[in-house]
Amino acid sequence: MLYLKLLFFTDTHIRGTTPKNRKDIFVDTIEQKLIEINHIIKENNVDFVLHGGDLFDRPDISIAVASRFAMILDKIPVPFYLISGNHDIYGHNPETINRTMLGLLDTLGVVKLIKNGEKIILKKDNIKVQLTGQPYVYDIDTPDHLDYYLLKEKDDDVNYSIHMVHGMLLDRPFIKGIPYTLIDDIKDTLADITLSGHYHAGFKLTNINGKYFINPGSLVRITNSLKEIERIPQVVLIDLEKSIIIKEIPLKTALPGEEVLDRKEIENNLFKRERIFEFKQTIDAALDFEKMDINEVLMEVSNAEHVENEVKVEALRRIAIIQMKGLAGD
C-alpha cells in the first residue's frame, strides 16, 4: 500500500520560566510532551513532521534552553519543517529570523524553516506533496491580505498540497477589535490541507468540499482562559493514501487542566486580552512600555487603526532594533 504520513503540531512556546498561571515546572512539561511526540512519530511510522510556528516563546531564548531542546528535536528521526510565528521573530518581521535562536537551529539543520514563497516537495512511495508556508507578519489578518492564506499555484504532478500559516484563522467570528480571518473567506484555496497555528484554543477539524482546515490548538496551555482547563493538547496525524485520513491524538503527558493551571490566576486575568485590545486606540498616549510584554506592544502597533501602513512598518522596525540591541555581532 502506498502512503505518506505527516505529524502536525503547533505553538510549543518553549521557554525557561514558568507562566504565573501554571502550577508545574513548565520547561519540564514541554520536554515531556516533545519526548512523547517523538514516540508517536516512531510508533506511527511518520515520514515528515510539520510545526505551525511559535516554536520558542521569544526570539532571544537563552542558549541553555535552546541547547536543551535542540538536542530533543535533533532526535526526531524524520525531517522537521516549520514556519516562524510572531514569538519567534523580532518586530513581527520574519526577515529578522537570522538573528534568532530559531534561525540558528535552522542553520544547524536541526529544523527546516519554510520561507515565504518557498515550495518544498515531499516524496514517498510515488506520492508527492507540495508544501508551502506563510510565516507570521504584522498584517496577516487584515481584510486585504487573504493572499497570505490562499494557495494559488499547485504543481500538476503532485498528489496533494499543504499550506501552513501562522495567523488568526478561525471557524467562526471572534471578539470585536481583534483581527482574524475566517475559514469561509479562504475556502477557494488550492491547498488540499491548510494548517494553522497562533490561535491557542484551535478549532474543530473543518472539511469544505474536500479541503481540510486544521488547527489542533497550542501544545501548551499558557493563555488566561477558562476553556484551557478543559482542553487537552494534541497532535494531528495525517495519512495520505488514495484519500486524506486525519486523526487527532491527545497527549498522554498532558495532565488535566485542574492539575497544571491555577484557576484563580486565570479568573483574575480572564479579560486581560480584551482590555489590551480596547486600549489600542490610545497607543500614542503615555504607555509604560517597560511594564508591558513586548509581544503585547507589537500586537498593539500591528493592529492600530487609522494609522498609515508606512508608519506601522517603521514603528515595528524600530522596536525590532531595540529588541536586538546588545546581541552578539552588533
C-alpha positions as CSV (number, residue, x, y, z in Angstrom):
1,M,0.0,0.0,0.0
2,L,1.3,3.4,-0.9
3,Y,1.1,6.1,1.8
4,L,2.8,9.1,3.2
5,K,2.4,10.1,6.9
6,L,2.8,13.5,8.5
7,L,2.5,14.7,12.1
8,F,1.5,18.3,12.8
9,F,1.5,20.3,16.0
10,T,2.0,24.0,16.8
11,D,2.7,26.7,19.3
12,T,5.1,25.0,21.7
13,H,6.3,28.3,23.2
14,I,9.5,26.8,24.6
15,R,10.7,29.0,27.5
16,G,12.8,28.6,30.6
17,T,10.5,30.2,33.0
18,T,7.0,29.1,34.3
19,P,4.0,31.3,33.4
20,K,2.3,32.6,36.6
21,N,-0.9,30.7,35.9
22,R,0.9,27.3,35.8
23,K,1.4,25.0,38.8
24,D,4.1,22.8,37.3
25,I,7.7,23.3,36.1
26,F,6.8,24.5,32.6
27,V,10.1,23.7,30.9
28,D,10.0,20.1,32.2
29,T,6.4,19.7,30.9
30,I,7.3,20.9,27.4
31,E,10.2,18.4,27.3
32,Q,8.0,15.5,28.3
33,K,5.5,16.4,25.6
34,L,8.2,16.5,22.9
35,I,9.6,13.2,24.0
36,E,6.1,11.7,23.8
37,I,5.7,13.2,20.3
38,N,8.9,11.5,19.3
39,H,7.4,8.2,20.4
40,I,4.2,8.9,18.4
41,I,6.4,9.6,15.3
42,K,8.2,6.3,15.6
43,E,5.1,4.2,16.5
44,N,3.1,5.5,13.6
45,N,6.0,5.4,11.0
46,V,5.6,9.1,10.4
47,D,7.6,10.4,7.4
48,F,7.6,14.2,8.0
49,V,6.9,16.4,10.9
50,L,5.3,19.9,10.5
51,H,5.1,22.7,13.0
52,G,2.8,25.7,12.7
53,G,5.0,28.4,14.4
54,D,6.0,29.8,17.8
55,L,8.5,27.1,18.5
56,F,10.0,29.4,21.1
57,D,8.3,31.9,23.3
58,R,10.7,34.7,22.4
59,P,13.4,35.2,19.6
60,D,16.3,35.5,22.1
61,I,15.6,32.5,24.2
62,S,18.6,31.6,26.4
63,I,21.3,29.5,25.0
64,A,20.8,27.0,27.8
65,V,17.1,26.5,27.0
66,A,17.7,26.4,23.2
67,S,20.5,23.9,23.6
68,R,18.4,21.6,25.8
69,F,15.6,21.5,23.3
70,A,17.8,21.4,20.2
71,M,19.1,18.0,21.5
72,I,15.5,16.8,21.9
73,L,14.4,18.0,18.5
74,D,17.6,16.6,16.9
75,K,16.4,13.1,18.0
76,I,13.3,13.3,15.8
77,P,14.3,10.7,13.1
78,V,12.5,12.4,10.1
79,P,12.6,15.9,8.5
80,F,11.1,18.6,10.7
81,Y,9.6,21.5,8.7
82,L,8.1,24.7,10.4
83,I,7.3,28.3,9.8
84,S,8.1,31.2,12.2
85,G,5.5,32.6,14.5
86,N,5.2,36.1,16.0
87,H,7.1,34.9,19.1
88,D,10.0,33.5,17.1
89,I,11.0,36.8,15.4
90,Y,11.8,40.4,16.2
91,G,9.3,43.2,15.4
92,H,6.8,40.8,13.8
93,N,9.3,40.7,10.9
94,P,10.3,37.3,9.5
95,E,13.4,38.9,7.9
96,T,14.9,39.0,11.4
97,I,15.0,35.2,11.6
98,N,18.7,35.0,11.1
99,R,19.2,36.9,14.4
100,T,17.1,34.4,16.4
101,M,17.6,31.1,18.1
102,L,15.1,29.5,15.7
103,G,17.2,30.8,12.8
104,L,20.3,29.2,14.5
105,L,18.5,25.8,14.7
106,D,17.6,26.2,11.0
107,T,21.3,26.9,10.1
108,L,22.5,24.0,12.1
109,G,20.0,21.7,10.4
110,V,18.0,20.7,13.5
111,V,14.9,22.1,11.9
112,K,14.0,23.2,8.4
113,L,12.4,26.7,8.1
114,I,9.9,27.3,5.2
115,K,10.4,30.8,3.9
116,N,7.7,32.9,2.3
117,G,7.3,31.9,-1.3
118,E,9.3,28.7,-1.0
119,K,7.9,25.5,-2.4
120,I,9.0,22.1,-1.0
121,I,8.2,18.7,-2.4
122,L,7.8,15.8,-0.1
123,K,8.1,12.3,-1.6
124,K,7.5,8.8,-0.6
125,D,6.2,5.7,-2.4
126,N,5.4,7.7,-5.6
127,I,3.3,10.1,-3.5
128,K,4.3,13.7,-3.9
129,V,3.1,16.5,-1.6
130,Q,3.6,20.2,-2.3
131,L,4.4,22.0,1.0
132,T,4.3,25.8,1.3
133,G,4.2,28.1,4.3
134,Q,3.4,31.7,5.4
135,P,5.3,32.9,8.5
136,Y,3.7,35.5,10.7
137,V,3.7,39.1,9.5
138,Y,2.1,42.1,11.2
139,D,-0.7,42.5,8.7
140,I,-1.5,38.8,8.1
141,D,-5.1,39.2,9.3
142,T,-6.1,42.4,7.6
143,P,-9.0,42.0,5.1
144,D,-7.0,42.9,2.0
145,H,-4.3,40.2,2.7
146,L,-6.2,36.9,2.2
147,D,-3.3,36.0,-0.2
148,Y,-1.3,35.0,2.9
149,Y,-3.8,32.2,3.4
150,L,-4.7,31.3,-0.2
151,L,-2.6,28.9,-2.2
152,K,-2.9,30.0,-5.8
153,E,-0.4,27.7,-7.5
154,K,-0.3,23.9,-7.3
155,D,2.0,21.8,-9.4
156,D,0.3,19.4,-11.8
157,D,2.3,16.4,-10.9
158,V,1.7,16.5,-7.1
159,N,-0.9,14.3,-5.4
160,Y,-1.6,16.7,-2.5
161,S,-0.8,20.3,-1.5
162,I,-0.4,21.5,2.1
163,H,-0.2,25.2,3.1
164,M,0.9,26.2,6.7
165,V,0.1,29.6,8.1
166,H,0.7,31.3,11.4
167,G,-2.2,33.6,11.7
168,M,-5.6,34.1,13.4
169,L,-7.6,31.6,11.2
170,L,-10.9,30.8,12.8
171,D,-14.0,28.8,12.1
172,R,-16.4,31.5,13.5
173,P,-16.4,35.3,14.2
174,F,-14.3,36.3,17.2
175,I,-14.0,39.2,19.7
176,K,-14.6,42.6,18.2
177,G,-11.4,44.6,17.7
178,I,-9.1,41.5,17.3
179,P,-8.1,40.9,13.6
180,Y,-8.9,37.4,12.3
181,T,-9.5,35.5,9.1
182,L,-12.4,33.1,8.7
183,I,-12.1,29.7,7.0
184,D,-15.1,30.6,4.9
185,D,-13.1,33.5,3.4
186,I,-10.3,31.2,2.1
187,K,-12.3,28.1,1.0
188,D,-11.3,28.7,-2.6
189,T,-7.7,27.9,-1.8
190,L,-5.9,25.3,-4.0
191,A,-4.5,23.7,-0.9
192,D,-5.9,20.3,0.0
193,I,-4.9,20.9,3.6
194,T,-4.5,24.3,5.3
195,L,-2.6,24.0,8.7
196,S,-2.6,27.0,11.1
197,G,-1.4,28.0,14.5
198,H,-1.4,31.2,16.5
199,Y,-4.9,30.7,18.0
200,H,-4.2,28.6,21.0
201,A,-7.7,27.2,21.5
202,G,-7.7,25.7,18.0
203,F,-10.9,24.8,16.2
204,K,-12.7,21.7,15.2
205,L,-11.4,19.9,12.1
206,T,-13.2,21.5,9.1
207,N,-13.8,20.0,5.7
208,I,-15.2,22.2,2.9
209,N,-15.7,20.5,-0.4
210,G,-12.9,18.1,0.3
211,K,-10.5,20.7,1.5
212,Y,-9.3,20.4,5.2
213,F,-8.6,23.2,7.6
214,I,-6.8,22.3,10.8
215,N,-5.6,23.9,14.0
216,P,-5.3,21.4,16.9
217,G,-4.5,24.2,19.3
218,S,-1.4,25.1,21.2
219,L,0.8,22.2,22.5
220,V,1.0,24.2,25.8
221,R,-1.7,25.9,27.9
222,I,-0.5,29.4,28.9
223,T,-3.3,31.6,27.9
224,N,-5.7,33.1,30.6
225,S,-8.8,31.3,29.5
226,L,-11.1,29.1,31.5
227,K,-11.5,26.9,28.3
228,E,-7.9,25.9,28.7
229,I,-8.7,23.9,31.8
230,E,-10.9,21.6,29.7
231,R,-8.7,21.5,26.6
232,I,-6.2,18.6,26.2
233,P,-3.2,19.4,24.0
234,Q,-2.9,17.2,20.9
235,V,-1.1,16.5,17.7
236,V,-2.6,15.6,14.3
237,L,-1.6,12.5,12.3
238,I,-2.2,13.0,8.5
239,D,-2.2,9.8,6.4
240,L,-2.1,10.5,2.7
241,E,-3.1,7.5,0.6
242,K,-5.8,7.5,-2.1
243,S,-7.6,9.8,0.2
244,I,-6.8,12.1,3.2
245,I,-7.2,10.4,6.6
246,I,-6.8,12.7,9.6
247,K,-6.5,11.6,13.3
248,E,-6.3,13.8,16.3
249,I,-4.1,12.3,19.1
250,P,-4.4,13.8,22.6
251,L,-1.1,13.7,24.5
252,K,-0.9,11.3,27.5
253,T,1.7,13.5,29.2
254,A,-0.7,16.5,29.2
255,L,-2.2,16.4,32.6
256,P,-5.8,17.5,33.4
257,G,-6.1,21.3,33.4
258,E,-7.0,21.4,37.1
259,E,-3.6,19.9,37.9
260,V,-1.5,22.3,36.0
261,L,-3.5,25.5,35.7
262,D,-4.1,27.9,38.5
263,R,-7.9,28.6,38.2
264,K,-7.7,31.7,40.5
265,E,-5.0,33.3,38.4
266,I,-6.9,32.6,35.2
267,E,-10.1,34.1,36.6
268,N,-8.2,37.2,37.7
269,N,-6.9,37.7,34.2
270,L,-9.8,36.4,32.1
271,F,-10.4,39.7,30.4
272,K,-6.8,40.8,30.1
273,R,-6.6,40.3,26.3
274,E,-9.8,42.1,25.7
275,R,-8.7,45.1,27.8
276,I,-5.4,45.2,25.9
277,F,-7.1,45.5,22.5
278,E,-9.6,48.0,23.8
279,F,-6.5,50.1,24.8
280,K,-5.2,50.1,21.2
281,Q,-6.9,53.4,20.4
282,T,-4.6,55.1,22.9
283,I,-1.3,53.5,21.7
284,D,0.2,57.0,21.2
285,A,-0.7,58.1,24.7
286,A,1.5,57.7,27.8
287,L,2.3,54.0,27.5
288,D,4.6,52.4,30.1
289,F,6.5,50.1,27.7
290,E,8.7,48.7,30.4
291,K,5.7,47.2,32.2
292,M,4.1,45.8,29.0
293,D,5.1,42.5,27.5
294,I,6.9,43.2,24.2
295,N,4.6,40.9,22.3
296,E,1.6,42.9,23.5
297,V,3.2,46.1,22.4
298,L,3.9,44.6,19.0
299,M,0.3,43.5,18.6
300,E,-0.9,47.0,19.6
301,V,1.2,48.6,16.9
302,S,0.4,46.0,14.3
303,N,-3.4,46.3,14.8
304,A,-3.7,50.0,15.4
305,E,-6.4,51.5,13.3
306,H,-6.3,54.8,11.3
307,V,-2.5,54.6,11.1
308,E,-0.8,54.5,7.7
309,N,0.9,51.3,6.8
310,E,4.3,53.0,6.4
311,V,4.1,54.3,10.0
312,K,3.4,50.8,11.3
313,V,6.3,49.3,9.4
314,E,8.7,52.0,10.7
315,A,7.4,51.6,14.3
316,L,7.9,47.8,14.1
317,R,11.3,48.2,12.6
318,R,12.4,50.5,15.4
319,I,11.0,48.1,18.1
320,A,12.9,45.2,16.4
321,I,16.2,47.2,16.6
322,I,15.6,47.9,20.3
323,Q,14.9,44.2,20.9
324,M,18.1,43.1,19.1
325,K,20.3,45.7,20.8
326,G,23.1,44.1,22.6
327,L,23.1,40.8,20.7
328,A,26.4,39.4,19.6
329,G,27.6,40.8,16.3
330,D,26.2,44.3,16.9
